[in-house]
Structure formats: structure tokens, C-alpha cells
């Protein structure tokens, strides 16, 4: 029996759920959280910039992150046809090359929205989009190698989102050096978070030639690497906070890091089984530390 064309079967409205699915709203939280950390680090009062704050959250989540998800699904369509044929593109719910046009149009919308919020916001948005396309699209396709792919995602989801949040609150101006340094450090740590996310697809990555770090290094070595990559930037953050006289923030990050290290001990007993658990414990402590650190920066840069 021939599959009904979703456009003919229910008009344009039939496409709406599938197009929303491609945006993957569940993935919007990390960049929106990093954006809010950047906004807090700017030291500007939220109520005085409420419209810009809302516009920036829309930029970080639905627009920039959403664009990266559409791009990724389009260029993964052949792999998804094997591993996840129920997804919107391989299932035919988004037919033909519509998803590619959607990715281009949504990226253009995100770029225009970013520049409307200021020059440096637009530049950060452009860099984020470049990383998103480079991550998924050939010939670069950074996701084929876990070292480069994880770095691209960490930089765009954490660092660029943080810088964007600060820049939006500073009327589109470039944030101070201290803010940029902290955003970069937490981006480096996010490389480890991305490694942990790859434990769920080791067999699939090996089958299609994607060199994720768990696939290349094995589960145990990849878990140890992820823990070290998450911990070391936080040690630098603690050192900086102490040097900036932000003592309660430094003490809190120490406590959160110790909690992560304790959770890491359990993760290492069976990395594949406990990676989802660690995402709910160790990673939660990591991102909580981001906001704690952000509260110290207005006193440093002011």
C-alpha cells in the first residue's frame, strides 16, 4: 500500500508536528541554560532588559539549537533509515528535500535574529551556525571524529551561548575578558559531557564508521577521559575564583566537584550502564556550578 503524502493527506498542518520534531525541543535546555549564565555574568538587571532576555533565550534554544538539530537530522538521514526509521525524515513525514530547505531557512532566521540583537550577538550566532553545519555536513562532518565533534558542540552549546547571553545584556557589546575565559573553560568541560552522551550508541557508531571516543577508546578509557576533561577546567575556575576573592562561589564549586568525583567512581564500575545515571548527577552538578560561577563575575568585572 502506498504511503500517503503528508502534504496531500492533511494539508500543510500535517507537517507541523514533524517539523517541530526536527527542532527537538528537549535539546534546547543546555544552550538556554548557558545563555542565562552569560546573562547573569553580565551583571545587568534582568527587569531592565526583559525583552532582550526573552529574545536571547529564543535565539539560543529554538533558533540556534533548533537549526543545528535540523541540520544534523538531514545529514544523518541514511543512518537513521537503518537505526531509527521512525524519525521524521526517513519515515517520509518530512518528504523530499524539504528538511534541507528547512535547515537553510531556519539557519537564516537564526542569523538575522542574532544580528538584530547586536553585532557581537550576531557574530556569536554566525560562529555557532558554522560549527553546527561543520559538525554534521560533509565534507567536514566533524562528528566523524569524537575529538573534533565534541569540541564543536561544547563550544557552540556552552561557550557561544554564554557569550551571547552576556552580549545581549550588554546591548550587543563584547563581554569582558573574564567572562570570555570562564565561558571557554566550561566549553572545554562540556567536551566530556558529549563523550558521556556517546555511550548509548557505541555499536551503531562502529557500524557506520563514526569515531566517537567511546567507540575509539573503549568504554572504560572514554569514561576516565570524560571525567578528567570535566574536572580540570573546574579546577582552573576554582583557582580563578579564589584569585578574584569570590570565596563562597569557589567553595561551592569545590563541593560540587567533589560530588562529581564521587559519582565518577560509580560510573567507572560500569560506564555503559551508569552513563545515563551520571548525566543526572555529575552533569547536573557541573551545570549548577556554571550558574554559581556566573554570579561571581559581576563583582570581578564591575
TORGUTOR-883964 format. One line per 3 residues: number of its first residue (from 1); their letters; for each residue x, y, z of N, C-alpha, C, O. Coordinates in steps of 0.1 Angstrom, whole numbers, plus 5000, padded with zeros to 4 digits. Layout:
BEGIN
NUM> a> X Y Z X Y Z X Y Z X Y Z  ...
end
This chain:
BEGIN
1> xxx> 5009 4988 5000 5000 5000 5000 5009 5012 5000 5018 5013 5008  5006 5022 4991 5014 5034 4990 5012 5043 5002 5001 5046 5006  5023 5048 5008 5023 5057 5019 5017 5070 5015 5021 5076 5004
4> xxx> 5008 5076 5023 5001 5088 5019 5011 5100 5021 5019 5100 5030  5011 5109 5011 5020 5121 5012 5014 5130 5023 5002 5133 5022  5022 5133 5033 5017 5141 5044 5011 5155 5040 5002 5160 5046
7> xxx> 5016 5160 5029 5011 5173 5025 4998 5172 5019 4989 5180 5022  4996 5161 5010 4983 5159 5004 4972 5154 5014 4961 5157 5013  4977 5145 5024 4968 5139 5032 4961 5148 5042 4949 5147 5045
10> xxx> 4969 5158 5047 4963 5166 5057 4966 5181 5055 4965 5189 5064  4971 5185 5043 4975 5198 5041 4988 5202 5049 4994 5193 5054  4991 5214 5048 5003 5219 5055 5004 5216 5070 5014 5214 5075
13> xxx> 4992 5216 5076 4991 5213 5090 4996 5200 5094 5001 5197 5105  4996 5190 5085 5000 5177 5088 5015 5176 5090 5021 5167 5096  5022 5186 5084 5037 5187 5085 5041 5193 5099 5052 5190 5103
16> xxx> 5033 5201 5105 5037 5208 5117 5043 5200 5128 5054 5203 5133  5037 5188 5132 5043 5180 5142 5057 5175 5138 5066 5174 5146  5058 5171 5125 5071 5166 5121 5082 5176 5121 5093 5174 5124
19> xxx> 5078 5188 5117 5088 5199 5116 5092 5203 5130 5103 5206 5133  5082 5203 5140 5086 5206 5154 5095 5195 5159 5104 5198 5167  5092 5183 5155 5100 5171 5160 5115 5173 5155 5124 5170 5163
22> xxx> 5117 5179 5143 5131 5181 5139 5138 5191 5147 5150 5191 5148  5131 5200 5153 5137 5211 5162 5142 5205 5175 5150 5211 5182  5136 5193 5179 5140 5186 5191 5140 5196 5204 5151 5199 5209
25> xxx> 5129 5200 5208 5128 5210 5219 5135 5205 5232 5140 5213 5240  5136 5191 5234 5143 5186 5246 5157 5189 5246 5164 5189 5257  5163 5193 5235 5178 5196 5234 5180 5211 5237 5192 5215 5237
28> xxx> 5170 5219 5238 5172 5233 5239 5178 5237 5253 5184 5248 5254  5176 5229 5263 5179 5234 5277 5194 5237 5278 5197 5248 5283  5204 5229 5274 5218 5233 5276 5222 5247 5271 5228 5254 5278
31> xxx> 5219 5250 5258 5223 5263 5254 5215 5274 5261 5220 5285 5263  5202 5272 5264 5194 5282 5271 5200 5284 5285 5200 5296 5290  5204 5274 5291 5210 5275 5305 5223 5283 5304 5225 5292 5312
34> xxx> 5231 5279 5294 5244 5287 5292 5241 5301 5289 5249 5310 5294  5231 5304 5281 5227 5318 5278 5224 5325 5291 5228 5336 5293  5216 5319 5300 5212 5325 5312 5224 5328 5321 5225 5338 5328
37> xxx> 5234 5318 5321 5246 5320 5329 5253 5332 5323 5258 5340 5331  5254 5334 5310 5260 5345 5304 5253 5358 5308 5259 5368 5311  5240 5358 5308 5232 5370 5312 5235 5373 5327 5236 5385 5330
40> xxx> 5235 5364 5335 5239 5366 5350 5253 5372 5351 5255 5381 5358  5262 5366 5343 5276 5371 5344 5278 5385 5340 5288 5391 5343  5269 5390 5332 5270 5404 5327 5268 5414 5338 5272 5426 5337
43> xxx> 5261 5410 5349 5258 5419 5360 5247 5429 5357 5244 5438 5366  5240 5428 5346 5229 5437 5343 5216 5432 5349 5213 5420 5349  5207 5442 5354 5194 5438 5359 5185 5432 5349 5183 5438 5338
46> xxx> 5179 5420 5352 5171 5414 5342 5158 5422 5339 5154 5422 5327  5152 5428 5349 5140 5436 5346 5142 5447 5336 5133 5451 5329  5154 5453 5336 5157 5464 5327 5159 5459 5313 5159 5467 5303
49> xxx> 5161 5446 5311 5165 5441 5298 5156 5429 5295 5160 5419 5288  5143 5429 5300 5135 5417 5299 5132 5413 5285 5132 5401 5281  5129 5423 5276 5126 5419 5262 5138 5413 5255 5137 5403 5248
52> xxx> 5150 5419 5258 5162 5413 5252 5165 5400 5257 5170 5391 5250  5162 5398 5270 5165 5385 5276 5156 5374 5270 5161 5363 5266  5144 5377 5268 5135 5367 5262 5139 5364 5247 5139 5353 5243
55> xxx> 5142 5375 5240 5146 5373 5226 5159 5365 5225 5161 5357 5216  5168 5367 5235 5180 5359 5235 5178 5345 5238 5185 5336 5232  5169 5342 5247 5166 5328 5250 5160 5321 5238 5163 5309 5235
58> xxx> 5151 5328 5231 5146 5322 5219 5157 5320 5209 5157 5309 5202  5167 5329 5208 5178 5327 5199 5186 5315 5202 5189 5306 5194  5190 5313 5215 5198 5302 5220 5192 5289 5218 5198 5279 5214
61> xxx> 5179 5288 5221 5172 5275 5221 5165 5272 5208 5171 5264 5200  5153 5277 5206 5145 5273 5194 5152 5276 5181 5151 5268 5171  5160 5287 5180 5165 5291 5167 5179 5285 5165 5180 5277 5156
64> xxx> 5189 5288 5173 5202 5282 5170 5203 5267 5173 5208 5260 5164  5199 5263 5185 5199 5249 5188 5190 5241 5178 5193 5230 5173  5178 5247 5176 5169 5240 5167 5175 5239 5153 5173 5228 5146
67> xxx> 5181 5249 5148 5188 5248 5135 5198 5237 5134 5199 5229 5124  5206 5236 5145 5216 5225 5145 5210 5211 5145 5216 5202 5139  5198 5210 5151 5192 5197 5151 5186 5193 5138 5187 5182 5133
70> xxx> 5180 5203 5131 5175 5200 5117 5187 5196 5108 5186 5186 5100  5198 5204 5109 5210 5201 5100 5215 5187 5103 5217 5179 5094  5215 5183 5116 5221 5170 5120 5212 5159 5114 5217 5149 5109
73> xxx> 5198 5161 5116 5189 5150 5111 5190 5149 5096 5188 5137 5091  5191 5160 5089 5192 5158 5074 5204 5150 5070 5203 5142 5061  5215 5154 5075 5228 5147 5071 5229 5133 5077 5238 5126 5073
76> xxx> 5221 5130 5087 5221 5116 5093 5210 5108 5087 5207 5097 5093  5203 5112 5077 5191 5105 5073 5193 5091 5068 5184 5082 5071  5204 5088 5062 5207 5075 5057 5210 5065 5069 5205 5054 5069
79> xxx> 5217 5070 5079 5220 5062 5091 5207 5060 5099 5204 5049 5104  5199 5071 5100 5186 5069 5107 5177 5060 5100 5169 5054 5107  5178 5059 5087 5169 5050 5080 5171 5035 5084 5163 5027 5083
82> xxx> 5184 5033 5089 5187 5019 5094 5184 5018 5109 5178 5008 5113  5189 5028 5117 5188 5027 5131 5175 5032 5137 5170 5026 5147  5170 5043 5131 5158 5049 5137 5148 5053 5126 5146 5065 5123
85> xxx> 5143 5043 5118 5134 5046 5107 5122 5054 5110 5115 5059 5101  5118 5054 5123 5106 5061 5127 5108 5077 5127 5098 5084 5129  5120 5081 5126 5122 5096 5126 5116 5103 5115 5112 5097 5105
88> xxx> 5115 5116 5116 5106 5124 5107 5111 5123 5092 5103 5122 5083  5124 5123 5090 5129 5123 5076 5129 5109 5070 5123 5107 5059  5135 5099 5076 5134 5086 5070 5120 5080 5069 5118 5071 5060
91> xxx> 5111 5084 5078 5098 5078 5077 5090 5085 5066 5079 5079 5063  5094 5096 5060 5087 5102 5050 5077 5113 5055 5070 5119 5046  5077 5115 5068 5068 5125 5073 5072 5139 5069 5064 5148 5069
94> xxx> 5085 5141 5067 5091 5153 5061 5096 5149 5047 5108 5143 5047  5089 5151 5036 5093 5144 5024 5104 5152 5016 5106 5163 5018  5110 5144 5007 5119 5150 4997 5130 5157 5004 5136 5153 5014
97> xxx> 5133 5169 4998 5144 5177 5003 5139 5189 5012 5146 5199 5015  5127 5187 5017 5121 5198 5025 5129 5201 5037 5130 5212 5041  5134 5190 5043 5142 5192 5056 5155 5200 5053 5159 5208 5061
100> xxx> 5161 5199 5041 5173 5207 5038 5169 5221 5036 5176 5230 5041  5158 5224 5029 5153 5238 5028 5150 5244 5042 5152 5255 5044  5144 5236 5050 5140 5240 5064 5153 5243 5071 5153 5253 5079
103> xxx> 5163 5235 5070 5176 5238 5077 5182 5251 5073 5187 5259 5081  5182 5254 5060 5188 5266 5055 5179 5278 5059 5185 5288 5064  5166 5277 5058 5157 5288 5062 5158 5291 5077 5159 5302 5081
106> xxx> 5158 5280 5085 5159 5282 5099 5172 5288 5104 5173 5296 5113  5183 5284 5097 5196 5290 5100 5196 5305 5096 5202 5313 5103  5190 5308 5085 5189 5322 5081 5181 5330 5091 5185 5342 5094
109> xxx> 5170 5325 5095 5162 5332 5105 5170 5334 5118 5170 5345 5124  5178 5324 5123 5186 5325 5135 5197 5335 5133 5199 5343 5142  5203 5336 5121 5213 5346 5119 5208 5360 5119 5214 5369 5125
112> xxx> 5197 5362 5112 5190 5375 5112 5186 5379 5126 5188 5391 5130  5180 5370 5134 5176 5373 5147 5188 5377 5156 5187 5387 5164  5199 5370 5154 5211 5373 5162 5216 5387 5159 5220 5394 5169
115> xxx> 5218 5390 5147 5223 5404 5143 5213 5415 5147 5218 5426 5150  5201 5412 5148 5191 5422 5153 5193 5425 5168 5189 5436 5172  5200 5416 5175 5203 5419 5189 5216 5425 5192 5220 5427 5203
118> xxx> 5224 5428 5181 5237 5434 5183 5248 5427 5175 5246 5416 5171  5258 5435 5172 5269 5430 5163 5275 5417 5169 5277 5407 5162  5280 5418 5182 5287 5407 5187 5277 5395 5190 5282 5383 5189
121> xxx> 5265 5397 5192 5255 5386 5193 5254 5380 5179 5253 5367 5178  5253 5388 5169 5252 5382 5155 5265 5374 5152 5264 5364 5145  5277 5379 5155 5289 5372 5152 5289 5359 5160 5293 5348 5154
124> xxx> 5285 5359 5173 5285 5346 5180 5275 5337 5174 5277 5325 5174  5264 5342 5169 5254 5333 5163 5259 5327 5150 5257 5315 5147  5266 5335 5142 5272 5330 5130 5282 5320 5132 5282 5309 5125
127> xxx> 5291 5321 5143 5301 5311 5146 5294 5298 5150 5298 5287 5147  5283 5300 5158 5276 5288 5163 5270 5280 5151 5270 5268 5151  5264 5288 5141 5259 5281 5129 5269 5274 5121 5267 5263 5115
130> xxx> 5281 5281 5119 5292 5275 5112 5296 5261 5118 5298 5252 5112  5297 5261 5132 5300 5249 5139 5289 5239 5137 5292 5227 5136  5277 5243 5137 5266 5233 5136 5266 5226 5122 5264 5214 5121
133> xxx> 5268 5234 5112 5269 5228 5098 5282 5220 5097 5281 5209 5090  5293 5225 5102 5305 5217 5101 5305 5204 5108 5311 5194 5105  5297 5204 5119 5296 5192 5127 5289 5181 5119 5293 5169 5120
136> xxx> 5279 5184 5112 5271 5174 5105 5273 5172 5090 5272 5161 5085  5276 5183 5083 5276 5183 5069 5290 5179 5063 5300 5183 5068  5290 5170 5053 5302 5168 5045 5306 5180 5037 5297 5188 5034
139> xxx> 5319 5182 5034 5330 5172 5036 5336 5173 5050 5344 5164 5053  5333 5183 5058 5339 5184 5071 5334 5174 5080 5342 5166 5085  5321 5174 5083 5315 5164 5092 5323 5161 5104 5328 5150 5106
142> xxx> 5324 5170 5113 5333 5169 5125 5328 5157 5134 5336 5152 5141  5316 5154 5133 5311 5143 5142 5317 5130 5139 5315 5120 5147  5323 5128 5127 5330 5116 5124 5342 5113 5134 5346 5101 5135
145> xxx> 5346 5123 5140 5357 5121 5150 5353 5128 5163 5350 5139 5164  5354 5120 5174 5349 5124 5187 5357 5136 5192 5351 5144 5200  5370 5137 5189 5377 5148 5195 5372 5161 5189 5369 5171 5197
148> xxx> 5371 5162 5176 5366 5175 5170 5351 5177 5171 5347 5188 5174  5344 5167 5170 5329 5168 5171 5325 5173 5185 5317 5182 5186  5330 5167 5195 5327 5171 5209 5331 5185 5212 5324 5192 5219
151> xxx> 5343 5189 5206 5348 5202 5208 5338 5212 5202 5335 5223 5208  5333 5209 5190 5324 5218 5183 5311 5220 5190 5306 5231 5192  5306 5209 5195 5293 5210 5203 5295 5217 5216 5287 5226 5220
154> xxx> 5306 5214 5223 5308 5221 5236 5310 5236 5234 5305 5243 5242  5317 5240 5224 5320 5254 5222 5307 5261 5218 5304 5272 5223  5298 5255 5209 5286 5262 5205 5275 5262 5215 5269 5272 5218
157> xxx> 5273 5250 5222 5262 5249 5232 5265 5256 5245 5256 5261 5252  5278 5256 5249 5281 5263 5262 5288 5276 5260 5283 5286 5264  5300 5276 5253 5307 5289 5252 5300 5300 5244 5299 5311 5249
160> xxx> 5296 5296 5232 5290 5307 5224 5277 5311 5230 5273 5323 5229  5269 5302 5236 5257 5306 5242 5259 5315 5254 5252 5324 5256  5270 5312 5262 5273 5320 5273 5277 5334 5268 5272 5344 5274
163> xxx> 5286 5335 5259 5290 5348 5253 5278 5356 5248 5277 5368 5250  5269 5349 5241 5257 5355 5235 5248 5361 5246 5243 5372 5245  5247 5353 5257 5238 5358 5269 5244 5371 5275 5237 5380 5278
166> xxx> 5257 5371 5276 5264 5383 5282 5263 5395 5272 5260 5406 5276  5265 5392 5259 5265 5403 5249 5251 5409 5248 5250 5421 5246  5241 5401 5248 5227 5406 5247 5224 5416 5259 5218 5426 5256
169> xxx> 5228 5412 5271 5226 5421 5282 5234 5433 5282 5231 5443 5289  5245 5433 5275 5254 5444 5274 5252 5452 5261 5261 5459 5255  5239 5452 5256 5235 5459 5244 5243 5455 5232 5246 5464 5224
172> xxx> 5246 5443 5231 5253 5438 5219 5268 5439 5219 5274 5436 5209  5274 5444 5230 5288 5446 5231 5295 5433 5235 5289 5425 5242  5308 5433 5232 5316 5421 5236 5318 5421 5251 5322 5431 5257
175> xxx> 5316 5409 5258 5318 5409 5272 5332 5410 5277 5341 5409 5268  5335 5413 5289 5348 5415 5294 5356 5401 5293 5350 5391 5291  5369 5402 5294 5378 5391 5292 5375 5380 5302 5375 5368 5299
178> xxx> 5372 5384 5315 5369 5373 5325 5357 5365 5321 5357 5353 5324  5347 5371 5315 5335 5364 5311 5339 5354 5299 5335 5343 5299  5347 5359 5290 5351 5350 5279 5360 5338 5284 5358 5327 5279
181> xxx> 5368 5341 5294 5377 5330 5299 5368 5319 5305 5370 5307 5303  5359 5323 5314 5350 5314 5321 5342 5306 5310 5340 5294 5312  5336 5313 5300 5328 5306 5290 5337 5296 5283 5332 5285 5280
184> xxx> 5349 5299 5280 5358 5289 5273 5361 5277 5282 5361 5266 5277  5363 5280 5295 5366 5268 5304 5355 5259 5305 5357 5247 5304  5343 5264 5306 5331 5255 5307 5328 5248 5294 5322 5237 5293
187> xxx> 5332 5254 5282 5331 5248 5269 5340 5236 5269 5336 5225 5264  5352 5237 5274 5362 5226 5274 5356 5214 5282 5357 5203 5278  5351 5218 5294 5345 5207 5302 5333 5200 5295 5331 5188 5297
190> xxx> 5326 5208 5287 5314 5202 5280 5318 5191 5270 5310 5183 5266  5331 5191 5266 5336 5181 5257 5334 5167 5264 5331 5157 5258  5337 5167 5277 5335 5154 5285 5320 5150 5285 5317 5138 5285
193> xxx> 5311 5160 5287 5297 5157 5287 5293 5150 5274 5285 5141 5274  5298 5155 5263 5294 5150 5250 5300 5136 5248 5293 5127 5242  5311 5133 5254 5317 5119 5254 5307 5110 5261 5304 5099 5256
196> xxx> 5302 5114 5273 5293 5106 5280 5280 5103 5272 5274 5092 5273  5276 5113 5264 5264 5111 5256 5265 5101 5245 5256 5095 5240  5278 5098 5242 5280 5088 5231 5281 5074 5235 5282 5065 5227
199> xxx> 5280 5071 5248 5280 5057 5253 5268 5049 5248 5269 5037 5246  5257 5056 5245 5245 5049 5241 5245 5044 5227 5236 5036 5223  5255 5048 5219 5255 5044 5205 5268 5038 5200 5272 5040 5189
202> xxx> 5275 5031 5209 5288 5026 5206 5287 5016 5194 5295 5017 5184  5278 5007 5194 5277 4997 5184 5273 5004 5170 5279 5001 5160  5264 5013 5171 5260 5020 5159 5271 5028 5153 5273 5029 5141
205> xxx> 5279 5035 5162 5290 5043 5157 5300 5034 5150 5306 5038 5140  5303 5023 5156 5313 5014 5150 5308 5008 5136 5316 5007 5127  5295 5006 5136 5289 5000 5123 5290 5010 5112 5292 5006 5100
208> xxx> 5288 5023 5114 5288 5033 5104 5300 5041 5102 5301 5050 5094  5310 5037 5110 5323 5044 5109 5325 5057 5116 5334 5065 5113  5316 5060 5125 5317 5073 5133 5327 5070 5145 5325 5061 5153
211> xxx> 5337 5078 5146 5348 5076 5155 5345 5084 5168 5353 5092 5172  5334 5080 5175 5332 5086 5188 5342 5081 5197 5348 5071 5195  5345 5089 5208 5355 5085 5217 5353 5071 5224 5362 5064 5226
214> xxx> 5340 5068 5229 5338 5055 5234 5340 5044 5224 5345 5033 5227  5337 5047 5211 5340 5037 5201 5355 5035 5198 5359 5024 5196  5362 5046 5199 5377 5045 5196 5385 5040 5208 5394 5032 5206
217> xxx> 5381 5045 5220 5389 5042 5232 5384 5030 5240 5391 5025 5249  5372 5027 5238 5365 5017 5247 5358 5024 5259 5362 5036 5262  5349 5018 5265 5340 5024 5275 5348 5029 5287 5346 5041 5291
220> xxx> 5357 5021 5292 5364 5025 5304 5373 5037 5302 5373 5046 5310  5382 5036 5292 5391 5047 5289 5383 5060 5286 5387 5071 5290  5373 5059 5278 5365 5071 5275 5358 5077 5287 5358 5089 5288
223> xxx> 5353 5069 5296 5347 5074 5308 5358 5082 5317 5355 5092 5322  5370 5076 5318 5380 5082 5326 5384 5096 5319 5386 5106 5326  5385 5096 5306 5388 5108 5299 5377 5119 5301 5380 5130 5304
226> xxx> 5365 5114 5300 5354 5124 5302 5354 5130 5316 5352 5142 5317  5357 5122 5326 5357 5127 5339 5369 5137 5341 5367 5148 5347  5380 5134 5335 5392 5143 5336 5389 5156 5329 5393 5167 5334
229> xxx> 5383 5155 5317 5381 5167 5309 5370 5176 5315 5371 5188 5314  5361 5170 5323 5351 5178 5330 5357 5184 5343 5354 5196 5346  5366 5177 5349 5371 5182 5362 5382 5193 5361 5382 5202 5368
232> xxx> 5391 5191 5352 5403 5200 5351 5399 5215 5349 5404 5223 5355  5389 5218 5339 5385 5232 5338 5379 5237 5351 5380 5249 5354  5372 5229 5358 5366 5234 5371 5377 5237 5381 5375 5246 5389
235> xxx> 5388 5230 5381 5399 5233 5390 5405 5247 5386 5408 5255 5395  5406 5250 5373 5410 5263 5369 5400 5273 5373 5404 5284 5378  5387 5271 5372 5377 5280 5376 5378 5283 5391 5377 5295 5395
238> xxx> 5380 5273 5399 5381 5275 5413 5393 5284 5416 5392 5293 5425  5404 5281 5410 5416 5289 5412 5414 5304 5408 5418 5313 5415  5407 5306 5397 5404 5320 5393 5394 5327 5403 5396 5338 5406
241> xxx> 5384 5319 5408 5375 5325 5417 5382 5329 5430 5379 5339 5436  5391 5321 5435 5399 5324 5447 5407 5337 5444 5408 5346 5453  5414 5338 5433 5422 5349 5429 5413 5362 5428 5418 5373 5430
244> xxx> 5400 5360 5425 5391 5371 5424 5384 5374 5437 5375 5383 5437  5388 5368 5447 5381 5370 5461 5367 5365 5461 5359 5370 5470  5363 5357 5452 5349 5351 5452 5349 5338 5460 5348 5327 5454
247> xxx> 5351 5339 5473 5354 5328 5481 5342 5318 5482 5344 5306 5482  5330 5323 5484 5318 5314 5486 5315 5307 5473 5312 5295 5473  5317 5313 5462 5315 5306 5449 5326 5296 5447 5323 5285 5442
250> xxx> 5338 5299 5450 5349 5289 5449 5346 5277 5458 5348 5266 5454  5342 5279 5470 5339 5268 5480 5328 5259 5474 5328 5247 5476  5318 5266 5469 5306 5258 5463 5311 5250 5451 5306 5238 5450
253> xxx> 5319 5255 5443 5324 5247 5431 5332 5235 5436 5332 5225 5430  5340 5238 5447 5348 5226 5452 5339 5215 5457 5341 5204 5454  5328 5219 5464 5318 5209 5469 5312 5201 5457 5310 5189 5457
256> xxx> 5308 5209 5447 5301 5203 5435 5311 5194 5428 5307 5183 5423  5324 5198 5427 5334 5189 5420 5336 5177 5428 5338 5166 5422  5337 5178 5441 5339 5165 5449 5327 5156 5447 5329 5144 5446
259> xxx> 5315 5161 5446 5303 5153 5443 5304 5146 5430 5301 5134 5429  5309 5153 5420 5311 5147 5407 5322 5136 5407 5320 5125 5401  5332 5138 5415 5343 5128 5416 5338 5115 5423 5341 5104 5419
262> xxx> 5329 5117 5433 5323 5105 5440 5314 5098 5430 5314 5086 5430  5306 5106 5422 5297 5099 5413 5305 5092 5402 5301 5082 5397  5317 5098 5398 5325 5092 5388 5330 5078 5392 5332 5069 5384
265> xxx> 5333 5076 5405 5337 5063 5410 5327 5052 5407 5330 5041 5403  5314 5056 5408 5303 5046 5405 5303 5044 5390 5301 5033 5385  5304 5055 5382 5303 5054 5368 5314 5045 5363 5311 5037 5354
268> xxx> 5326 5045 5368 5337 5037 5363 5335 5022 5366 5342 5014 5360  5326 5019 5375 5324 5004 5377 5317 4998 5365 5319 4986 5363  5309 5006 5358 5302 5001 5346 5298 5013 5338 5286 5017 5338
271> xxx> 5307 5018 5330 5304 5031 5323 5292 5031 5314 5284 5040 5314  5290 5020 5307 5278 5019 5298 5265 5019 5305 5255 5025 5301  5265 5012 5316 5252 5011 5324 5250 5024 5332 5238 5028 5333
274> xxx> 5260 5030 5337 5258 5042 5346 5260 5055 5339 5258 5065 5346  5263 5056 5326 5264 5069 5319 5251 5077 5320 5252 5089 5323  5239 5071 5318 5227 5079 5320 5225 5084 5334 5221 5096 5336
277> xxx> 5229 5076 5344 5228 5080 5358 5237 5092 5361 5233 5101 5368  5249 5091 5355 5259 5102 5357 5254 5115 5351 5257 5126 5356  5247 5114 5340 5242 5126 5333 5232 5133 5343 5230 5145 5342
280> xxx> 5225 5125 5351 5216 5131 5360 5222 5135 5373 5215 5143 5381  5234 5131 5376 5240 5135 5389 5253 5144 5386 5252 5156 5389  5263 5138 5381 5275 5145 5378 5274 5157 5369 5279 5168 5372
283> xxx> 5266 5155 5358 5264 5166 5349 5256 5177 5355 5258 5189 5352  5246 5173 5363 5237 5183 5369 5246 5192 5379 5244 5204 5379  5255 5185 5386 5264 5193 5395 5273 5202 5386 5276 5214 5390
286> xxx> 5278 5198 5375 5286 5206 5366 5279 5218 5361 5284 5229 5363  5267 5217 5356 5259 5228 5351 5255 5237 5362 5253 5249 5360  5252 5232 5374 5249 5240 5386 5261 5250 5389 5259 5261 5392
289> xxx> 5273 5244 5388 5285 5252 5390 5286 5263 5380 5292 5274 5384  5281 5262 5368 5282 5272 5358 5275 5285 5364 5280 5296 5363  5263 5283 5369 5255 5294 5374 5261 5300 5386 5261 5312 5388
292> xxx> 5266 5292 5395 5273 5297 5407 5285 5306 5403 5287 5317 5408  5293 5301 5393 5304 5309 5388 5299 5322 5382 5305 5333 5384  5288 5321 5374 5283 5333 5368 5280 5344 5378 5282 5356 5375
295> xxx> 5275 5341 5390 5272 5351 5400 5284 5358 5405 5282 5369 5410  5296 5353 5403 5308 5359 5408 5313 5370 5399 5320 5379 5403  5310 5368 5386 5316 5377 5376 5313 5392 5376 5321 5400 5373
298> xxx> 5300 5395 5379 5298 5410 5380 5306 5417 5390 5310 5428 5388  5310 5410 5401 5318 5417 5411 5333 5418 5406 5341 5426 5411  5337 5409 5397 5350 5409 5392 5352 5419 5381 5362 5426 5381
301> xx> 5342 5420 5372 5343 5429 5360 5338 5443 5363 5341 5452 5356  5330 5444 5374 5324 5457 5377 5334 5467 5383 5331 5478 5386
end
